[in-house]
Amino acid sequence: MAINHKLRAKQAWPILVKAAQQQLPPLTYGQLCGMIGLHHRSARWFLGVIQTYCSQNGLPPLQSLAVNKKTGVPGIGYIGSGRSKGQHKRAVNRVYKWGKKWQLKPPKF
């Protein structure tokens, strides 16, 4: 059975958008995946779909609102900013500033 990372990205999108609009602290991979019924290790795949979409469409890195529980920053594979705490914080602030421009309805990935 093929895993549909785009479908999972569509499930995660509104969760991340609400977090961005409400300027909530980033979610851990476990928290985000728990909300859509997945194991935390699956996050890298569907967040990659969101990352590619944001990058290709000139959007702030919405995927920056999902982080590793231990480090508090995104893991390997994240390209929305550097992965230091300061670089990540600046990326998250860009996501927050986008605010109500974020659409709750997931895009067509």
C-alpha positions as CSV (number, residue, x, y, z in Angstrom):
1,M,0.0,0.0,0.0
2,A,1.4,3.4,-1.0
3,I,1.6,6.0,1.6
4,N,0.0,9.3,0.6
5,H,2.2,12.0,2.0
6,K,0.2,14.7,0.2
7,L,-3.0,13.5,2.0
8,R,-1.2,13.7,5.3
9,A,0.1,17.2,4.5
10,K,-3.5,18.2,3.8
11,Q,-4.5,17.0,7.3
12,A,-1.6,18.8,8.9
13,W,-2.0,22.1,7.0
14,P,-5.0,23.5,8.9
15,I,-3.5,22.6,12.2
16,L,-0.3,24.5,11.4
17,V,-2.3,27.4,9.9
18,K,-4.3,27.7,13.1
19,A,-1.1,27.7,15.2
20,A,0.3,30.4,12.9
21,Q,-2.8,32.6,13.0
22,Q,-3.0,32.3,16.8
23,Q,0.8,32.6,17.2
24,L,1.0,29.4,19.3
25,P,4.3,27.9,20.2
26,P,5.6,25.3,17.7
27,L,4.2,21.8,18.1
28,T,6.4,18.8,18.6
29,Y,6.3,16.2,15.9
30,G,4.6,13.9,18.4
31,Q,1.9,16.5,19.1
32,L,1.2,17.2,15.5
33,C,1.2,13.6,14.4
34,G,-1.0,12.6,17.4
35,M,-3.6,15.1,16.1
36,I,-3.8,13.2,12.8
37,G,-3.3,9.7,14.1
38,L,0.3,9.1,13.0
39,H,3.6,8.1,14.6
40,H,5.9,11.0,15.1
41,R,8.5,9.6,12.7
42,S,6.1,10.1,9.8
43,A,6.3,13.9,10.2
44,R,9.4,14.3,8.0
45,W,7.5,13.1,4.9
46,F,4.4,15.1,5.0
47,L,6.2,18.2,6.4
48,G,8.5,17.9,3.4
49,V,5.4,18.2,1.1
50,I,4.4,21.4,3.0
51,Q,8.0,22.7,2.9
52,T,8.3,22.2,-0.8
53,Y,4.9,24.0,-1.4
54,C,5.9,27.0,0.8
55,S,9.3,27.2,-0.8
56,Q,8.0,27.0,-4.4
57,N,5.2,29.6,-3.7
58,G,7.2,32.2,-1.9
59,L,5.5,31.6,1.5
60,P,7.1,31.7,4.9
61,P,8.1,28.2,6.1
62,L,4.9,27.0,7.7
63,Q,6.6,23.7,8.5
64,S,8.8,25.6,11.0
65,L,5.8,25.3,13.4
66,A,6.7,21.6,13.9
67,V,9.8,20.8,16.0
68,N,11.8,18.0,17.6
69,K,10.8,17.6,21.2
70,K,14.3,17.4,22.6
71,T,15.9,20.2,20.6
72,G,13.0,22.6,20.1
73,V,14.0,23.1,16.4
74,P,13.2,21.2,13.2
75,G,15.3,18.2,12.3
76,I,17.5,17.3,9.4
77,G,15.8,18.0,6.1
78,Y,14.3,21.2,7.2
79,I,15.3,24.1,4.9
80,G,13.0,26.9,6.0
81,S,15.9,28.6,7.8
82,G,19.1,27.6,9.5
83,R,18.5,25.2,12.4
84,S,19.9,27.2,15.3
85,K,17.4,28.4,17.8
86,G,17.8,32.1,16.7
87,Q,17.5,31.3,13.0
88,H,14.4,29.1,13.7
89,K,12.8,31.8,15.9
90,R,13.2,34.3,13.0
91,A,11.5,31.8,10.6
92,V,8.6,31.2,13.1
93,N,8.2,35.0,13.4
94,R,7.9,35.3,9.6
95,V,5.1,32.6,9.7
96,Y,3.3,34.5,12.5
97,K,3.5,37.8,10.6
98,W,1.8,36.2,7.6
99,G,-1.1,35.8,10.0
100,K,-4.5,35.9,8.4
101,K,-3.1,35.5,4.9
102,W,-2.8,31.8,5.7
103,Q,-5.7,29.9,4.2
104,L,-7.2,27.1,6.3
105,K,-8.1,25.1,3.3
106,P,-5.1,23.1,2.3
107,P,-3.6,23.8,-1.1
108,K,-3.5,21.3,-4.0
109,F,-0.1,19.8,-3.3
